[in-house]
């Protein structure tokens, strides 16, 4: 990794079109979404719709991930996910969200989150996160995962493996009656074993008919995250762990977030619904 070159912005391809018969989220064409004022606990009908949206998002991510290889551009991955969602009647939630220009996020190496797919070519030894959200049936399903590109060094491979494990542990900690901060406590305590940074300023979130409902799910032990977990709540958990600092810089594009020390970072995410005994993952392919 010592010879790793830092990422620079590439060239954007033209905006991809979505068939006119596919329902758009209300924020498309607007500078920002309408604030969500509904409940965090969802009806059985909404949860069932979210199972469908989550499955489409998970499958779109899996299709794009099949193409990951040295020499492939991040824009090519965007094309695969975009076409899969459109072919299955879903709108790519990120496309036009607060002006975001593409249908998924591709975050390579030191990019914490919100990387914009472009002409950047993946290289042997890179790691890349794909973050895919699908909107169908009036609801969103949101997931992401970090993938290895070719032969990856041991330090990066372990970071990816342990970030996935931190998500798994956090999901198991979700129980009705507990406070939201149990999620961050579990993630942070696990990450500290390995000296990893835990990103604080980008979090999980409530999700339903709204892409981001206003409910915040920190990935560190926040004393402010005292909301009590209830059956029927739907939200994402998406820990971002770093090999160094959790501090960040943002590119001039207003989206791409990179670690301040430019060390590598990994992320994994699922959309969940709280059940009477724990949590059900809605973003399974």
C-alpha positions in Angstrom: 0.0 0.0 0.0 3.0 2.3 0.4 3.0 2.9 -3.3 -0.7 3.6 -3.6 -1.5 6.7 -5.6 -4.2 9.0 -4.3 -7.5 9.2 -6.2 -8.2 12.2 -8.4 -11.6 13.1 -10.0 -12.3 11.6 -13.4 -14.6 12.6 -16.2 -18.3 12.2 -15.9 -20.4 10.5 -18.6 -23.7 12.0 -19.6 -26.7 11.6 -17.2 -28.4 8.2 -17.7 -32.1 8.2 -18.5 -34.8 6.4 -16.7 -37.9 5.1 -18.5 -40.9 7.5 -18.2 -43.1 4.8 -16.7 -40.9 4.3 -13.6 -42.1 6.3 -10.6 -39.7 9.0 -9.4 -39.1 9.9 -5.8 -40.6 13.4 -5.0 -37.2 15.0 -4.7 -36.1 14.4 -8.4 -35.8 17.8 -10.1 -35.7 19.7 -6.8 -32.7 21.0 -4.8 -33.6 19.0 -1.7 -36.2 16.4 -0.6 -39.3 17.5 1.4 -38.6 16.8 5.1 -40.2 13.6 6.4 -42.8 14.1 9.1 -44.2 10.6 9.3 -43.5 7.9 11.9 -40.4 5.8 12.2 -42.5 2.7 12.9 -43.9 1.5 9.6 -47.0 -0.4 8.6 -46.8 -4.1 7.5 -47.7 -2.9 4.0 -44.8 -0.4 3.9 -42.4 -3.1 5.3 -43.5 -5.5 2.6 -42.8 -2.9 -0.1 -39.4 -2.3 1.5 -38.6 -6.0 1.2 -39.1 -5.7 -2.6 -37.1 -2.5 -2.8 -34.3 -3.9 -0.7 -34.1 -7.1 -2.8 -33.8 -5.0 -6.0 -31.1 -2.9 -4.5 -29.2 -5.9 -3.3 -29.4 -7.7 -6.6 -28.4 -4.5 -8.5 -25.3 -4.2 -6.3 -24.5 -7.9 -6.8 -24.7 -7.5 -10.6 -22.4 -4.4 -10.6 -20.0 -6.2 -8.3 -19.6 -9.1 -10.8 -17.9 -6.5 -13.1 -15.3 -5.4 -10.6 -11.9 -6.1 -11.9 -8.6 -4.2 -12.7 -9.2 -2.1 -15.8 -12.9 -1.5 -15.3 -14.1 2.1 -14.7 -16.4 3.1 -11.9 -18.8 4.5 -14.5 -19.1 1.0 -16.0 -20.3 -0.2 -12.6 -22.8 2.6 -12.5 -24.2 1.6 -15.9 -24.8 -2.0 -14.7 -26.6 -1.1 -11.5 -28.6 1.6 -13.4 -29.8 -0.8 -16.1 -30.6 -3.5 -13.5 -32.8 -1.2 -11.5 -34.6 0.3 -14.5 -35.1 -3.2 -16.0 -36.8 -4.2 -12.7 -39.1 -1.2 -12.5 -37.0 0.7 -9.9 -35.7 4.2 -9.9 -32.0 4.6 -8.7 -32.6 6.6 -5.6 -29.3 8.5 -5.7 -29.9 9.8 -9.3 -30.9 13.5 -8.8 -30.9 13.3 -5.0 -29.7 16.8 -4.0 -28.2 16.9 -7.4 -26.1 13.7 -7.2 -25.4 12.9 -10.9 -25.2 9.0 -10.9 -27.2 5.9 -10.0 -24.9 4.5 -7.2 -21.8 5.7 -5.2 -18.4 4.2 -5.9 -15.9 4.9 -3.1 -12.4 3.8 -3.8 -9.6 3.3 -1.3 -9.4 6.5 0.8 -13.0 7.6 -0.2 -15.2 7.2 2.9 -18.5 7.6 1.1 -20.4 9.3 -1.8 -17.8 8.8 -4.5 -19.2 9.7 -7.9 -18.8 7.1 -10.7 -16.7 8.5 -13.5 -13.8 7.5 -15.8 -11.6 6.4 -12.8 -10.1 3.0 -13.7 -9.9 0.4 -10.9 -6.4 -1.0 -10.4 -5.1 -4.3 -9.0 -4.9 -3.9 -5.2 -7.7 -1.3 -4.9 -10.8 -1.7 -2.7 -14.1 -0.2 -3.8 -17.4 0.3 -2.0 -20.6 0.1 -4.0 -23.6 1.9 -2.4 -26.9 1.2 -4.2 -30.4 2.3 -3.3 -33.6 1.4 -5.2 -36.9 3.2 -5.1 -39.9 1.1 -6.1 -43.4 0.8 -4.7 -43.1 4.2 -3.1 -40.2 3.2 -0.7 -36.4 2.9 -0.7 -34.0 0.0 -0.1 -30.4 0.9 0.6 -27.3 -1.2 0.9 -23.6 -1.1 0.3 -20.5 -3.3 0.5 -16.8 -3.0 0.0 -15.1 -5.3 -2.6 -11.5 -6.3 -3.3 -10.0 -5.5 -6.8 -7.6 -8.2 -7.8 -4.8 -9.0 -5.3 -5.2 -6.8 -2.2 -2.7 -6.3 0.6 -3.4 -8.0 3.9 -4.0 -4.8 5.9 -6.7 -3.7 3.5 -8.3 -7.2 3.3 -8.5 -7.4 7.1 -10.1 -3.9 7.2 -12.8 -5.0 4.8 -13.4 -8.3 6.6 -13.6 -6.6 10.0 -15.9 -3.8 8.8 -18.3 -6.5 7.5 -18.1 -8.2 10.9 -18.8 -4.9 12.7 -22.1 -4.6 10.8 -23.0 -8.2 11.6 -22.4 -7.6 15.3 -24.4 -4.3 15.2 -27.4 -6.0 13.6 -27.3 -8.7 16.3 -27.4 -6.0 19.0 -30.7 -4.5 17.7 -33.5 -5.4 20.1 -36.7 -3.6 21.0 -36.4 -1.6 24.2 -32.7 -0.8 23.7 -31.5 2.6 22.9 -30.1 3.4 19.4 -26.6 4.0 20.9 -26.2 0.3 21.5 -25.5 0.0 17.7 -22.6 2.5 17.8 -21.3 1.1 21.1 -20.9 -2.4 19.6 -19.2 -1.1 16.4 -16.8 1.2 18.2 -15.8 -1.3 20.8 -15.0 -3.9 18.1 -13.2 -1.4 15.9 -11.0 -0.2 18.8 -9.6 -3.7 19.1 -7.7 -3.2 15.9 -6.9 0.5 16.2 -9.4 1.5 13.5 -11.0 4.9 13.3 -14.8 5.1 13.3 -16.3 7.8 11.1 -18.6 10.0 13.1 -20.0 12.6 10.8 -21.7 10.2 8.3 -24.2 7.8 9.9 -27.0 5.3 9.3 -30.5 6.7 8.9 -34.2 6.1 9.0 -35.5 5.0 5.7 -39.0 4.2 4.3 -40.9 6.4 1.8 -38.2 8.9 2.6 -34.6 8.2 1.6 -33.4 9.8 4.9 -36.2 10.2 7.4 -34.3 12.2 10.0 -33.6 9.3 12.4 -29.8 9.2 12.9 -27.9 5.9 13.6 -24.4 6.8 14.8 -21.6 4.2 14.5 -19.9 5.3 17.7 -21.2 5.3 21.2 -23.1 8.6 21.2 -24.7 9.9 24.4 -27.3 11.7 22.3 -28.6 8.5 20.5 -31.2 7.7 23.2 -34.1 6.9 20.9 -35.6 3.6 22.0 -35.7 0.9 19.4 -39.3 -0.3 18.6 -40.7 -3.1 16.5 -41.5 -1.9 13.0 -38.8 0.8 12.9 -36.8 0.8 9.6 -33.3 2.1 9.3 -29.9 1.5 8.0 -26.7 0.5 9.8 -23.6 1.4 7.7 -20.3 1.5 9.7 -17.3 3.2 8.1 -14.0 2.2 9.5 -10.6 3.6 8.7 -7.0 2.5 9.0 -6.2 5.9 10.5 -8.1 9.0 11.5 -11.9 9.4 11.3 -11.4 13.0 10.2 -12.2 13.8 6.6 -11.9 16.3 3.7 -14.4 16.8 1.0 -13.7 17.3 -2.7 -14.8 20.3 -4.5 -17.7 18.3 -6.0 -19.5 18.6 -2.7 -19.9 14.8 -2.4 -16.7 12.8 -2.3 -15.5 12.4 1.3 -11.9 11.2 1.8 -10.0 10.4 4.9 -7.9 13.4 6.1 -4.7 11.3 6.3 -5.7 9.5 2.9 -5.5 6.1 4.5 -8.0 3.5 3.4 -11.5 3.0 4.6 -14.2 0.4 4.2 -18.0 0.4 4.7 -20.9 -2.1 4.7 -24.7 -1.4 5.0 -28.0 -3.1 5.3 -31.6 -1.8 5.6 -33.3 -3.4 8.6 -36.8 -3.7 10.1 -37.0 -4.2 13.8 -38.9 -7.3 14.8 -40.3 -8.4 18.2 -37.0 -10.3 18.9 -34.3 -8.5 16.9 -33.9 -7.3 13.3 -34.7 -8.6 9.8 -32.4 -7.6 7.0 -34.4 -6.2 4.1 -31.5 -5.9 1.6 -30.8 -9.5 0.9 -30.5 -10.6 -2.8 
